[in-house]
Amino acid sequence: MQSYEERLTAPRSWWFITVLVGVSCGLILLPLGPLPMLGGVIGGIVLAGVVVSAYGSARIRVVADSLVAGDARIPLSALGEAEVLDAEEARAWRTHKADPRAFMLLRAYVPTALRVRITDPQDPTPYAYLSTRHPRELADVLAAARTP
């Protein structure tokens, strides 16, 4: 069985924004003196960095007969066909075509996605929408894993 692993890391521009947040916090505390200003810069950078790192730590993996996407663990036996979505189609499936019952591992900074039907009759979730930078590769791994 092939394995697949991808981490949906935040773009570099978001890390630049964390520095700007720190500078802004420092400027807010500037009237209180240089030490509070320095604390504001450091605290702002650390806090914004933790937020960006946590948001960018989502992973998609195919391991041990399961698709693990974020907090969800879906058995491969419960998965149907996978549809590779280009940027335009991915946008449509996360807006007007979206089903509120769907599982969505959505990262707006990743333009492409994969939509995988969930075939388990006990599960009300119609599909899983997974933002991924390599939708074709993930679809191929899922197809190979489903084939005996």
TIDOMI-64039 format. One record per atom (N, C-alpha, C): residue in one letter; y, z, x; atom name. Coordinates in nm, 4 decimals. Layout:
+---+----------+----------+----------+----+
: r :        y :        z :        x :  a :
+---+----------+----------+----------+----+
: A :        Y :        Z :        X : CA :
...
+---+----------+----------+----------+----+
END
This chain:
+---+----------+----------+----------+----+
: r :        y :        z :        x :  a :
+---+----------+----------+----------+----+
: M :  -0.1179 :   0.0000 :   0.0832 :  N :
: M :   0.0000 :   0.0000 :   0.0000 : CA :
: M :   0.1248 :   0.0000 :   0.0880 :  C :
: Q :   0.2187 :  -0.0870 :   0.0557 :  N :
: Q :   0.3443 :  -0.0912 :   0.1285 : CA :
: Q :   0.4296 :   0.0279 :   0.0884 :  C :
: S :   0.5124 :   0.0721 :   0.1802 :  N :
: S :   0.6053 :   0.1798 :   0.1460 : CA :
: S :   0.7475 :   0.1249 :   0.1509 :  C :
: Y :   0.8363 :   0.1955 :   0.0850 :  N :
: Y :   0.9764 :   0.1540 :   0.0785 : CA :
: Y :   1.0609 :   0.2796 :   0.0789 :  C :
: E :   1.1695 :   0.2766 :   0.1534 :  N :
: E :   1.2626 :   0.3890 :   0.1528 : CA :
: E :   1.4032 :   0.3359 :   0.1781 :  C :
: E :   1.4957 :   0.3847 :   0.0964 :  N :
: E :   1.6364 :   0.3452 :   0.1094 : CA :
: E :   1.7237 :   0.4633 :   0.0729 :  C :
: R :   1.8258 :   0.4843 :   0.1516 :  N :
: R :   1.9248 :   0.5879 :   0.1211 : CA :
: R :   2.0538 :   0.5172 :   0.0822 :  C :
: L :   2.1087 :   0.5536 :  -0.0317 :  N :
: L :   2.2291 :   0.4896 :  -0.0838 : CA :
: L :   2.3539 :   0.5589 :  -0.0281 :  C :
: T :   2.3755 :   0.5432 :   0.1003 :  N :
: T :   2.4867 :   0.6101 :   0.1671 : CA :
: T :   2.6211 :   0.5582 :   0.1179 :  C :
: A :   2.7186 :   0.6478 :   0.1194 :  N :
: A :   2.8542 :   0.6121 :   0.0778 : CA :
: A :   2.9167 :   0.5187 :   0.1818 :  C :
: P :   3.0061 :   0.4305 :   0.1384 :  N :
: P :   3.0693 :   0.3374 :   0.2328 : CA :
: P :   3.1635 :   0.4101 :   0.3297 :  C :
: R :   3.1904 :   0.3444 :   0.4417 :  N :
: R :   3.2771 :   0.4038 :   0.5449 : CA :
: R :   3.4154 :   0.4385 :   0.4922 :  C :
: S :   3.4672 :   0.3584 :   0.4002 :  N :
: S :   3.6017 :   0.3849 :   0.3476 : CA :
: S :   3.6085 :   0.5213 :   0.2796 :  C :
: W :   3.4988 :   0.5675 :   0.2221 :  N :
: W :   3.4994 :   0.6982 :   0.1580 : CA :
: W :   3.5160 :   0.8086 :   0.2618 :  C :
: W :   3.4616 :   0.7881 :   0.3822 :  N :
: W :   3.4777 :   0.8877 :   0.4880 : CA :
: W :   3.6219 :   0.8912 :   0.5364 :  C :
: F :   3.6872 :   0.7778 :   0.5371 :  N :
: F :   3.8299 :   0.7744 :   0.5703 : CA :
: F :   3.9096 :   0.8514 :   0.4647 :  C :
: I :   3.8702 :   0.8388 :   0.3403 :  N :
: I :   3.9382 :   0.9108 :   0.2325 : CA :
: I :   3.9206 :   1.0618 :   0.2482 :  C :
: T :   3.8058 :   1.1070 :   0.3014 :  N :
: T :   3.7878 :   1.2506 :   0.3234 : CA :
: T :   3.8913 :   1.3040 :   0.4218 :  C :
: V :   3.9246 :   1.2243 :   0.5232 :  N :
: V :   4.0289 :   1.2643 :   0.6183 : CA :
: V :   4.1642 :   1.2718 :   0.5471 :  C :
: L :   4.1905 :   1.1744 :   0.4617 :  N :
: L :   4.3171 :   1.1764 :   0.3867 : CA :
: L :   4.3266 :   1.2970 :   0.2933 :  C :
: V :   4.2145 :   1.3356 :   0.2343 :  N :
: V :   4.2134 :   1.4555 :   0.1500 : CA :
: V :   4.2468 :   1.5784 :   0.2346 :  C :
: G :   4.1884 :   1.5858 :   0.3536 :  N :
: G :   4.2184 :   1.6978 :   0.4433 : CA :
: G :   4.3644 :   1.7017 :   0.4822 :  C :
: V :   4.4219 :   1.5854 :   0.5153 :  N :
: V :   4.5647 :   1.5793 :   0.5504 : CA :
: V :   4.6495 :   1.6217 :   0.4311 :  C :
: S :   4.6136 :   1.5795 :   0.3128 :  N :
: S :   4.6876 :   1.6175 :   0.1918 : CA :
: S :   4.6821 :   1.7680 :   0.1701 :  C :
: C :   4.5646 :   1.8275 :   0.1877 :  N :
: C :   4.5530 :   1.9733 :   0.1731 : CA :
: C :   4.6392 :   2.0449 :   0.2765 :  C :
: G :   4.6411 :   1.9908 :   0.3987 :  N :
: G :   4.7256 :   2.0490 :   0.5023 : CA :
: G :   4.8729 :   2.0392 :   0.4674 :  C :
: L :   4.9157 :   1.9270 :   0.4139 :  N :
: L :   5.0563 :   1.9107 :   0.3754 : CA :
: L :   5.0951 :   2.0045 :   0.2612 :  C :
: I :   5.0025 :   2.0291 :   0.1712 :  N :
: I :   5.0297 :   2.1229 :   0.0618 : CA :
: I :   5.0544 :   2.2628 :   0.1167 :  C :
: L :   4.9802 :   2.3000 :   0.2196 :  N :
: L :   4.9920 :   2.4346 :   0.2760 : CA :
: L :   5.0928 :   2.4441 :   0.3905 :  C :
: L :   5.1570 :   2.3355 :   0.4266 :  N :
: L :   5.2544 :   2.3338 :   0.5355 : CA :
: L :   5.3670 :   2.4365 :   0.5182 :  C :
: P :   5.4226 :   2.4559 :   0.3986 :  N :
: P :   5.5299 :   2.5560 :   0.3848 : CA :
: P :   5.4871 :   2.6985 :   0.4191 :  C :
: L :   5.3568 :   2.7246 :   0.4192 :  N :
: L :   5.3083 :   2.8589 :   0.4501 : CA :
: L :   5.2935 :   2.8831 :   0.6001 :  C :
: G :   5.3078 :   2.7788 :   0.6797 :  N :
: G :   5.2984 :   2.7933 :   0.8243 : CA :
: G :   5.1912 :   2.7055 :   0.8847 :  C :
: P :   5.1874 :   2.7033 :   1.0201 :  N :
: P :   5.0932 :   2.6135 :   1.0877 : CA :
: P :   4.9462 :   2.6540 :   1.0723 :  C :
: L :   4.9169 :   2.7846 :   1.0695 :  N :
: L :   4.7778 :   2.8275 :   1.0557 : CA :
: L :   4.7197 :   2.7934 :   0.9180 :  C :
: P :   4.7901 :   2.8252 :   0.8084 :  N :
: P :   4.7380 :   2.7818 :   0.6777 : CA :
: P :   4.7279 :   2.6288 :   0.6670 :  C :
: M :   4.8223 :   2.5575 :   0.7293 :  N :
: M :   4.8160 :   2.4116 :   0.7270 : CA :
: M :   4.6887 :   2.3631 :   0.7950 :  C :
: L :   4.6583 :   2.4183 :   0.9129 :  N :
: L :   4.5369 :   2.3800 :   0.9849 : CA :
: L :   4.4124 :   2.4142 :   0.9033 :  C :
: G :   4.4147 :   2.5323 :   0.8402 :  N :
: G :   4.3025 :   2.5710 :   0.7534 : CA :
: G :   4.2867 :   2.4751 :   0.6366 :  C :
: G :   4.3990 :   2.4299 :   0.5809 :  N :
: G :   4.3939 :   2.3337 :   0.4709 : CA :
: G :   4.3358 :   2.2005 :   0.5138 :  C :
: V :   4.3756 :   2.1541 :   0.6335 :  N :
: V :   4.3222 :   2.0272 :   0.6851 : CA :
: V :   4.1711 :   2.0387 :   0.7051 :  C :
: I :   4.1294 :   2.1436 :   0.7735 :  N :
: I :   3.9864 :   2.1609 :   0.8020 : CA :
: I :   3.9079 :   2.1829 :   0.6728 :  C :
: G :   3.9577 :   2.2706 :   0.5865 :  N :
: G :   3.8888 :   2.2988 :   0.4602 : CA :
: G :   3.8801 :   2.1760 :   0.3709 :  C :
: G :   3.9890 :   2.0995 :   0.3636 :  N :
: G :   3.9895 :   1.9784 :   0.2814 : CA :
: G :   3.8912 :   1.8745 :   0.3317 :  C :
: I :   3.8878 :   1.8556 :   0.4638 :  N :
: I :   3.7940 :   1.7588 :   0.5219 : CA :
: I :   3.6495 :   1.8025 :   0.4978 :  C :
: V :   3.6226 :   1.9316 :   0.5183 :  N :
: V :   3.4859 :   1.9811 :   0.4993 : CA :
: V :   3.4434 :   1.9672 :   0.3526 :  C :
: L :   3.5290 :   2.0108 :   0.2608 :  N :
: L :   3.4945 :   2.0041 :   0.1191 : CA :
: L :   3.4740 :   1.8595 :   0.0728 :  C :
: A :   3.5657 :   1.7712 :   0.1081 :  N :
: A :   3.5518 :   1.6304 :   0.0690 : CA :
: A :   3.4292 :   1.5678 :   0.1363 :  C :
: G :   3.4023 :   1.6064 :   0.2604 :  N :
: G :   3.2844 :   1.5545 :   0.3308 : CA :
: G :   3.1545 :   1.5970 :   0.2652 :  C :
: V :   3.1493 :   1.7209 :   0.2176 :  N :
: V :   3.0292 :   1.7685 :   0.1475 : CA :
: V :   3.0078 :   1.6889 :   0.0188 :  C :
: V :   3.1155 :   1.6639 :  -0.0546 :  N :
: V :   3.1047 :   1.5871 :  -0.1796 : CA :
: V :   3.0563 :   1.4447 :  -0.1517 :  C :
: V :   3.1163 :   1.3789 :  -0.0533 :  N :
: V :   3.0769 :   1.2408 :  -0.0212 : CA :
: V :   2.9336 :   1.2365 :   0.0307 :  C :
: S :   2.8965 :   1.3310 :   0.1130 :  N :
: S :   2.7612 :   1.3341 :   0.1670 : CA :
: S :   2.6581 :   1.3583 :   0.0566 :  C :
: A :   2.6872 :   1.4488 :  -0.0349 :  N :
: A :   2.5936 :   1.4768 :  -0.1444 : CA :
: A :   2.5782 :   1.3550 :  -0.2350 :  C :
: Y :   2.6874 :   1.2889 :  -0.2673 :  N :
: Y :   2.6810 :   1.1712 :  -0.3541 : CA :
: Y :   2.6082 :   1.0566 :  -0.2843 :  C :
: G :   2.6234 :   1.0465 :  -0.1538 :  N :
: G :   2.5602 :   0.9392 :  -0.0778 : CA :
: G :   2.4219 :   0.9736 :  -0.0262 :  C :
: S :   2.3627 :   1.0824 :  -0.0753 :  N :
: S :   2.2299 :   1.1195 :  -0.0254 : CA :
: S :   2.1176 :   1.0780 :  -0.1189 :  C :
: A :   2.1485 :   1.0037 :  -0.2241 :  N :
: A :   2.0450 :   0.9573 :  -0.3164 : CA :
: A :   1.9493 :   0.8639 :  -0.2426 :  C :
: R :   1.8213 :   0.8815 :  -0.2702 :  N :
: R :   1.7190 :   0.8003 :  -0.2046 : CA :
: R :   1.6305 :   0.7317 :  -0.3070 :  C :
: I :   1.5818 :   0.6163 :  -0.2683 :  N :
: I :   1.4811 :   0.5447 :  -0.3463 : CA :
: I :   1.3612 :   0.5280 :  -0.2546 :  C :
: R :   1.2440 :   0.5738 :  -0.3020 :  N :
: R :   1.1227 :   0.5643 :  -0.2204 : CA :
: R :   1.0040 :   0.5247 :  -0.3064 :  C :
: V :   0.9109 :   0.4547 :  -0.2466 :  N :
: V :   0.7819 :   0.4276 :  -0.3086 : CA :
: V :   0.6795 :   0.4968 :  -0.2200 :  C :
: V :   0.6256 :   0.6084 :  -0.2717 :  N :
: V :   0.5309 :   0.6899 :  -0.1947 : CA :
: V :   0.4269 :   0.7500 :  -0.2874 :  C :
: A :   0.3069 :   0.7633 :  -0.2379 :  N :
: A :   0.1989 :   0.8331 :  -0.3086 : CA :
: A :   0.1859 :   0.7897 :  -0.4542 :  C :
: D :   0.1796 :   0.6598 :  -0.4776 :  N :
: D :   0.1622 :   0.6040 :  -0.6121 : CA :
: D :   0.2740 :   0.6414 :  -0.7084 :  C :
: S :   0.3951 :   0.6634 :  -0.6558 :  N :
: S :   0.5108 :   0.6963 :  -0.7391 : CA :
: S :   0.6349 :   0.6262 :  -0.6872 :  C :
: L :   0.7238 :   0.5997 :  -0.7799 :  N :
: L :   0.8584 :   0.5547 :  -0.7461 : CA :
: L :   0.9469 :   0.6780 :  -0.7573 :  C :
: V :   1.0072 :   0.7169 :  -0.6464 :  N :
: V :   1.0955 :   0.8334 :  -0.6442 : CA :
: V :   1.2372 :   0.7807 :  -0.6293 :  C :
: A :   1.3187 :   0.8049 :  -0.7311 :  N :
: A :   1.4570 :   0.7569 :  -0.7323 : CA :
: A :   1.5472 :   0.8742 :  -0.7686 :  C :
: G :   1.6196 :   0.9242 :  -0.6702 :  N :
: G :   1.7009 :   1.0429 :  -0.6954 : CA :
: G :   1.6092 :   1.1590 :  -0.7299 :  C :
: D :   1.6322 :   1.2217 :  -0.8455 :  N :
: D :   1.5492 :   1.3344 :  -0.8897 : CA :
: D :   1.4274 :   1.2907 :  -0.9702 :  C :
: A :   1.4199 :   1.1657 :  -1.0066 :  N :
: A :   1.3102 :   1.1167 :  -1.0909 : CA :
: A :   1.1894 :   1.0770 :  -1.0072 :  C :
: R :   1.0721 :   1.1073 :  -1.0604 :  N :
: R :   0.9458 :   1.0651 :  -0.9983 : CA :
: R :   0.8659 :   0.9950 :  -1.1077 :  C :
: I :   0.8498 :   0.8632 :  -1.0941 :  N :
: I :   0.7856 :   0.7824 :  -1.1970 : CA :
: I :   0.6547 :   0.7272 :  -1.1402 :  C :
: P :   0.5416 :   0.7541 :  -1.2058 :  N :
: P :   0.4151 :   0.6979 :  -1.1563 : CA :
: P :   0.4188 :   0.5451 :  -1.1624 :  C :
: L :   0.3631 :   0.4819 :  -1.0620 :  N :
: L :   0.3614 :   0.3349 :  -1.0584 : CA :
: L :   0.2858 :   0.2775 :  -1.1770 :  C :
: S :   0.1895 :   0.3526 :  -1.2294 :  N :
: S :   0.1129 :   0.3053 :  -1.3447 : CA :
: S :   0.1986 :   0.2965 :  -1.4710 :  C :
: A :   0.3130 :   0.3647 :  -1.4730 :  N :
: A :   0.4028 :   0.3633 :  -1.5896 : CA :
: A :   0.5110 :   0.2569 :  -1.5778 :  C :
: L :   0.5072 :   0.1783 :  -1.4707 :  N :
: L :   0.6112 :   0.0785 :  -1.4493 : CA :
: L :   0.5636 :  -0.0605 :  -1.4903 :  C :
: G :   0.6545 :  -0.1351 :  -1.5515 :  N :
: G :   0.6270 :  -0.2739 :  -1.5885 : CA :
: G :   0.6940 :  -0.3687 :  -1.4917 :  C :
: E :   0.7383 :  -0.4805 :  -1.5441 :  N :
: E :   0.8025 :  -0.5833 :  -1.4624 : CA :
: E :   0.9360 :  -0.5336 :  -1.4064 :  C :
: A :   0.9654 :  -0.5790 :  -1.2863 :  N :
: A :   1.0927 :  -0.5471 :  -1.2221 : CA :
: A :   1.1795 :  -0.6719 :  -1.2211 :  C :
: E :   1.3051 :  -0.6546 :  -1.2565 :  N :
: E :   1.4002 :  -0.7661 :  -1.2609 : CA :
: E :   1.5098 :  -0.7440 :  -1.1573 :  C :
: V :   1.5214 :  -0.8365 :  -1.0640 :  N :
: V :   1.6260 :  -0.8298 :  -0.9620 : CA :
: V :   1.7579 :  -0.8693 :  -1.0268 :  C :
: L :   1.8609 :  -0.7857 :  -1.0073 :  N :
: L :   1.9921 :  -0.8105 :  -1.0669 : CA :
: L :   2.0945 :  -0.8387 :  -0.9583 :  C :
: D :   2.1594 :  -0.9565 :  -0.9672 :  N :
: D :   2.2688 :  -0.9840 :  -0.8743 : CA :
: D :   2.3904 :  -0.9019 :  -0.9186 :  C :
: A :   2.5013 :  -0.9151 :  -0.8473 :  N :
: A :   2.6179 :  -0.8313 :  -0.8743 : CA :
: A :   2.6687 :  -0.8462 :  -1.0169 :  C :
: E :   2.6750 :  -0.9685 :  -1.0664 :  N :
: E :   2.7272 :  -0.9919 :  -1.2017 : CA :
: E :   2.6329 :  -0.9356 :  -1.3084 :  C :
: E :   2.5043 :  -0.9617 :  -1.2922 :  N :
: E :   2.4067 :  -0.9128 :  -1.3897 : CA :
: E :   2.3947 :  -0.7599 :  -1.3827 :  C :
: A :   2.4045 :  -0.7038 :  -1.2623 :  N :
: A :   2.3996 :  -0.5580 :  -1.2476 : CA :
: A :   2.5172 :  -0.4934 :  -1.3202 :  C :
: R :   2.6342 :  -0.5532 :  -1.3089 :  N :
: R :   2.7519 :  -0.5009 :  -1.3791 : CA :
: R :   2.7300 :  -0.5024 :  -1.5299 :  C :
: A :   2.6703 :  -0.6107 :  -1.5793 :  N :
: A :   2.6431 :  -0.6206 :  -1.7233 : CA :
: A :   2.5452 :  -0.5120 :  -1.7688 :  C :
: W :   2.4399 :  -0.4860 :  -1.6879 :  N :
: W :   2.3402 :  -0.3864 :  -1.7270 : CA :
: W :   2.3901 :  -0.2438 :  -1.7133 :  C :
: R :   2.4958 :  -0.2198 :  -1.6382 :  N :
: R :   2.5495 :  -0.0836 :  -1.6327 : CA :
: R :   2.6689 :  -0.0658 :  -1.7263 :  C :
: T :   2.7044 :  -0.1716 :  -1.8017 :  N :
: T :   2.8144 :  -0.1610 :  -1.8982 : CA :
: T :   2.7633 :  -0.1976 :  -2.0375 :  C :
: H :   2.7917 :  -0.3157 :  -2.0851 :  N :
: H :   2.7644 :  -0.3503 :  -2.2246 : CA :
: H :   2.6164 :  -0.3708 :  -2.2591 :  C :
: K :   2.5319 :  -0.4013 :  -2.1627 :  N :
: K :   2.3887 :  -0.4177 :  -2.1908 : CA :
: K :   2.3106 :  -0.2866 :  -2.1761 :  C :
: A :   2.3736 :  -0.1828 :  -2.1276 :  N :
: A :   2.3035 :  -0.0583 :  -2.0960 : CA :
: A :   2.2482 :   0.0096 :  -2.2207 :  C :
: D :   2.1322 :   0.0678 :  -2.2056 :  N :
: D :   2.0703 :   0.1482 :  -2.3109 : CA :
: D :   2.0938 :   0.2949 :  -2.2737 :  C :
: P :   2.1467 :   0.3758 :  -2.3649 :  N :
: P :   2.1747 :   0.5157 :  -2.3314 : CA :
: P :   2.0498 :   0.5964 :  -2.2977 :  C :
: R :   1.9324 :   0.5474 :  -2.3347 :  N :
: R :   1.8083 :   0.6186 :  -2.3037 : CA :
: R :   1.7560 :   0.5862 :  -2.1644 :  C :
: A :   1.8129 :   0.4884 :  -2.0983 :  N :
: A :   1.7627 :   0.4427 :  -1.9681 : CA :
: A :   1.7910 :   0.5452 :  -1.8588 :  C :
: F :   1.7024 :   0.5459 :  -1.7588 :  N :
: F :   1.7287 :   0.6247 :  -1.6381 : CA :
: F :   1.8121 :   0.5376 :  -1.5460 :  C :
: M :   1.9265 :   0.5898 :  -1.5021 :  N :
: M :   2.0144 :   0.5095 :  -1.4178 : CA :
: M :   2.0476 :   0.5850 :  -1.2895 :  C :
: L :   2.0008 :   0.5308 :  -1.1791 :  N :
: L :   2.0440 :   0.5783 :  -1.0482 : CA :
: L :   2.1530 :   0.4808 :  -1.0075 :  C :
: L :   2.2730 :   0.5155 :  -1.0439 :  N :
: L :   2.3858 :   0.4234 :  -1.0357 : CA :
: L :   2.4801 :   0.4651 :  -0.9239 :  C :
: R :   2.5081 :   0.3712 :  -0.8357 :  N :
: R :   2.6100 :   0.3897 :  -0.7331 : CA :
: R :   2.6993 :   0.2676 :  -0.7399 :  C :
: A :   2.8235 :   0.2871 :  -0.7821 :  N :
: A :   2.9160 :   0.1763 :  -0.8064 : CA :
: A :   2.9470 :   0.0972 :  -0.6797 :  C :
: Y :   2.9337 :   0.1576 :  -0.5647 :  N :
: Y :   2.9631 :   0.0882 :  -0.4391 : CA :
: Y :   2.8471 :   0.0009 :  -0.3920 :  C :
: V :   2.7358 :   0.0002 :  -0.4640 :  N :
: V :   2.6231 :  -0.0882 :  -0.4335 : CA :
: V :   2.6214 :  -0.1954 :  -0.5430 :  C :
: P :   2.6556 :  -0.3198 :  -0.5099 :  N :
: P :   2.6738 :  -0.4203 :  -0.6151 : CA :
: P :   2.5451 :  -0.4714 :  -0.6802 :  C :
: T :   2.4325 :  -0.4687 :  -0.6093 :  N :
: T :   2.3083 :  -0.5233 :  -0.6636 : CA :
: T :   2.2180 :  -0.4108 :  -0.7146 :  C :
: A :   2.1209 :  -0.4479 :  -0.7981 :  N :
: A :   2.0349 :  -0.3461 :  -0.8574 : CA :
: A :   1.8995 :  -0.4050 :  -0.8939 :  C :
: L :   1.8111 :  -0.3162 :  -0.9379 :  N :
: L :   1.6798 :  -0.3540 :  -0.9865 : CA :
: L :   1.6595 :  -0.2826 :  -1.1198 :  C :
: R :   1.6124 :  -0.3574 :  -1.2194 :  N :
: R :   1.5823 :  -0.2995 :  -1.3506 : CA :
: R :   1.4319 :  -0.3064 :  -1.3682 :  C :
: V :   1.3702 :  -0.1901 :  -1.3841 :  N :
: V :   1.2248 :  -0.1812 :  -1.3937 : CA :
: V :   1.1884 :  -0.1276 :  -1.5322 :  C :
: R :   1.1112 :  -0.2055 :  -1.6073 :  N :
: R :   1.0656 :  -0.1595 :  -1.7392 : CA :
: R :   0.9703 :  -0.0421 :  -1.7230 :  C :
: I :   0.9809 :   0.0545 :  -1.8130 :  N :
: I :   0.8884 :   0.1676 :  -1.8150 : CA :
: I :   0.7959 :   0.1470 :  -1.9344 :  C :
: T :   0.6656 :   0.1373 :  -1.9059 :  N :
: T :   0.5677 :   0.0988 :  -2.0076 : CA :
: T :   0.4909 :   0.2163 :  -2.0666 :  C :
: D :   0.5167 :   0.3366 :  -2.0230 :  N :
: D :   0.4477 :   0.4547 :  -2.0742 : CA :
: D :   0.4883 :   0.4768 :  -2.2204 :  C :
: P :   0.3940 :   0.4696 :  -2.3152 :  N :
: P :   0.4298 :   0.4861 :  -2.4567 : CA :
: P :   0.4804 :   0.6267 :  -2.4902 :  C :
: Q :   0.4488 :   0.7247 :  -2.4080 :  N :
: Q :   0.4943 :   0.8619 :  -2.4308 : CA :
: Q :   0.6372 :   0.8847 :  -2.3819 :  C :
: D :   0.6870 :   0.7936 :  -2.3016 :  N :
: D :   0.8201 :   0.8084 :  -2.2427 : CA :
: D :   0.9207 :   0.7256 :  -2.3224 :  C :
: P :   1.0264 :   0.7883 :  -2.3765 :  N :
: P :   1.1255 :   0.7122 :  -2.4540 : CA :
: P :   1.2206 :   0.6299 :  -2.3673 :  C :
: T :   1.2112 :   0.6453 :  -2.2362 :  N :
: T :   1.2981 :   0.5716 :  -2.1454 : CA :
: T :   1.2541 :   0.4259 :  -2.1391 :  C :
: P :   1.3415 :   0.3306 :  -2.1787 :  N :
: P :   1.2987 :   0.1901 :  -2.1811 : CA :
: P :   1.2903 :   0.1253 :  -2.0433 :  C :
: Y :   1.3775 :   0.1681 :  -1.9525 :  N :
: Y :   1.3783 :   0.1092 :  -1.8183 : CA :
: Y :   1.4501 :   0.2019 :  -1.7217 :  C :
: A :   1.4297 :   0.1733 :  -1.5948 :  N :
: A :   1.5023 :   0.2429 :  -1.4883 : CA :
: A :   1.5937 :   0.1409 :  -1.4218 :  C :
: Y :   1.7203 :   0.1757 :  -1.4126 :  N :
: Y :   1.8195 :   0.0919 :  -1.3442 : CA :
: Y :   1.8439 :   0.1589 :  -1.2094 :  C :
: L :   1.8172 :   0.0865 :  -1.1021 :  N :
: L :   1.8296 :   0.1430 :  -0.9677 : CA :
: L :   1.9272 :   0.0599 :  -0.8854 :  C :
: S :   2.0392 :   0.1187 :  -0.8491 :  N :
: S :   2.1289 :   0.0520 :  -0.7550 : CA :
: S :   2.0567 :   0.0463 :  -0.6215 :  C :
: T :   2.0495 :  -0.0709 :  -0.5627 :  N :
: T :   1.9813 :  -0.0872 :  -0.4350 : CA :
: T :   2.0428 :  -0.2036 :  -0.3586 :  C :
: R :   2.0493 :  -0.1884 :  -0.2290 :  N :
: R :   2.1024 :  -0.2963 :  -0.1454 : CA :
: R :   1.9959 :  -0.4027 :  -0.1192 :  C :
: H :   1.8699 :  -0.3710 :  -0.1470 :  N :
: H :   1.7580 :  -0.4631 :  -0.1203 : CA :
: H :   1.6699 :  -0.4760 :  -0.2450 :  C :
: P :   1.7234 :  -0.5321 :  -0.3544 :  N :
: P :   1.6443 :  -0.5368 :  -0.4785 : CA :
: P :   1.5193 :  -0.6236 :  -0.4690 :  C :
: R :   1.5239 :  -0.7341 :  -0.3988 :  N :
: R :   1.4069 :  -0.8215 :  -0.3867 : CA :
: R :   1.2952 :  -0.7502 :  -0.3123 :  C :
: E :   1.3288 :  -0.6836 :  -0.2029 :  N :
: E :   1.2290 :  -0.6119 :  -0.1243 : CA :
: E :   1.1629 :  -0.5012 :  -0.2073 :  C :
: L :   1.2446 :  -0.4250 :  -0.2816 :  N :
: L :   1.1905 :  -0.3184 :  -0.3662 : CA :
: L :   1.1023 :  -0.3765 :  -0.4763 :  C :
: A :   1.1438 :  -0.4860 :  -0.5377 :  N :
: A :   1.0633 :  -0.5506 :  -0.6421 : CA :
: A :   0.9299 :  -0.5980 :  -0.5853 :  C :
: D :   0.9297 :  -0.6526 :  -0.4643 :  N :
: D :   0.8053 :  -0.6989 :  -0.4014 : CA :
: D :   0.7109 :  -0.5829 :  -0.3720 :  C :
: V :   0.7666 :  -0.4711 :  -0.3249 :  N :
: V :   0.6833 :  -0.3526 :  -0.2960 : CA :
: V :   0.6234 :  -0.2984 :  -0.4255 :  C :
: L :   0.7026 :  -0.2933 :  -0.5326 :  N :
: L :   0.6502 :  -0.2441 :  -0.6609 : CA :
: L :   0.5430 :  -0.3371 :  -0.7158 :  C :
: A :   0.5642 :  -0.4686 :  -0.7038 :  N :
: A :   0.4651 :  -0.5648 :  -0.7519 : CA :
: A :   0.3353 :  -0.5524 :  -0.6718 :  C :
: A :   0.3466 :  -0.5365 :  -0.5412 :  N :
: A :   0.2275 :  -0.5223 :  -0.4571 : CA :
: A :   0.1553 :  -0.3921 :  -0.4873 :  C :
: A :   0.2284 :  -0.2873 :  -0.5195 :  N :
: A :   0.1653 :  -0.1585 :  -0.5476 : CA :
: A :   0.0922 :  -0.1591 :  -0.6821 :  C :
: R :   0.1421 :  -0.2380 :  -0.7762 :  N :
: R :   0.0775 :  -0.2460 :  -0.9081 : CA :
: R :  -0.0465 :  -0.3338 :  -0.9069 :  C :
: T :  -0.0544 :  -0.4260 :  -0.8119 :  N :
: T :  -0.1683 :  -0.5179 :  -0.8032 : CA :
: T :  -0.2839 :  -0.4470 :  -0.7322 :  C :
: P :  -0.4024 :  -0.4438 :  -0.7956 :  N :
: P :  -0.5166 :  -0.3743 :  -0.7311 : CA :
: P :  -0.5696 :  -0.4490 :  -0.6112 :  C :
+---+----------+----------+----------+----+
END
